[in-house]
Amino acid sequence: MIKTFISAAVLLSLPVAATAGERSFKRDGVTYVYTSKRDGDATVLEGKAFPGGSAYTLVVRGKQVTGRVGGTPVSFRIAKPLAPTVQTASR
C-alpha cells in the first residue's frame, strides 16, 4: 500500500504536460506512462505502470488527489497545486 502512495506522489511531482500527449518517466525500475487533461477545475492523470500494466487514474483538484492505482482507491493531499495545463492553438 505504501508503494502505491509513493508511486502516486512521484507522479504528481512531475510537471504537467503542455499538451494532452502521452508522457513517461522511470522510477525504481518501473516505467510510468500517462496522459493529463483538464476537466473543469481538475487535472486528470490516466496511465499504466510497467512491468505489469497496473492502470491508474488520479484526479487533482487544488491540493487534493483522489482516484485509483492498480484498482486500489487512493486519496491524499499534495504540498502545492499542479500548474495549470497550457492549451496551444493550431491552424
C-alpha positions in Angstrom: 0.0 0.0 0.0 2.8 2.4 0.9 4.4 1.8 -2.6 1.1 2.9 -4.2 1.2 6.2 -2.3 4.8 6.7 -3.1 4.2 6.0 -6.8 1.3 8.4 -6.9 3.3 11.1 -5.1 6.2 10.7 -7.6 3.8 11.0 -10.5 2.3 14.2 -9.1 5.8 15.7 -8.5 6.3 15.9 -12.3 5.3 19.0 -14.3 2.0 18.7 -16.1 2.4 18.3 -19.8 1.7 21.3 -22.1 -0.3 19.0 -24.4 -2.5 16.1 -23.8 0.1 13.8 -25.4 1.5 10.7 -23.7 4.3 11.2 -21.3 6.5 8.7 -19.4 9.1 8.5 -16.6 11.0 5.7 -14.9 11.5 5.3 -11.1 12.9 2.3 -9.2 12.7 0.0 -12.3 9.0 0.9 -13.0 8.1 2.9 -16.1 5.0 5.1 -15.8 3.2 6.1 -19.0 0.4 8.7 -18.6 -1.7 11.4 -20.2 -3.1 14.5 -18.5 -6.1 16.6 -19.3 -8.1 19.4 -17.7 -11.7 18.7 -16.7 -13.2 21.9 -15.3 -11.2 22.8 -12.2 -9.4 19.4 -12.1 -6.4 17.8 -13.8 -7.0 14.1 -14.6 -3.9 11.9 -14.9 -4.5 8.4 -16.5 -1.9 5.8 -17.3 -0.2 2.5 -16.6 2.8 1.3 -14.8 5.1 -1.3 -16.4 6.0 -4.1 -16.0 2.6 -5.4 -15.0 0.4 -2.8 -16.7 -1.3 -1.6 -13.5 -3.7 1.2 -14.5 -4.2 4.4 -12.5 -6.5 7.4 -12.7 -5.8 10.3 -10.4 -8.0 13.5 -10.2 -6.2 16.5 -8.8 -8.3 19.5 -7.5 -6.1 22.1 -5.8 -4.1 20.1 -3.2 -6.5 17.1 -3.0 -5.8 14.0 -5.1 -8.3 11.1 -5.4 -8.5 8.1 -7.7 -7.4 4.5 -8.2 -4.0 3.0 -8.5 -4.0 -0.7 -9.5 -7.6 -0.9 -8.5 -6.9 0.4 -5.0 -8.7 3.7 -4.0 -6.3 6.5 -3.0 -6.9 9.9 -1.5 -4.2 12.2 -0.3 -3.0 15.8 -0.2 0.0 17.3 -2.0 2.2 20.2 -0.9 1.2 22.5 -3.7 -1.4 22.6 -6.5 -0.4 21.5 -10.0 0.4 24.2 -12.5 -2.5 24.5 -15.0 -2.0 22.9 -18.4 -1.4 25.2 -21.3 -3.6 25.0 -24.3 -1.9 25.8 -27.6 -3.6 27.0 -30.7 -3.1 25.2 -34.0 -4.0 26.0 -37.6 
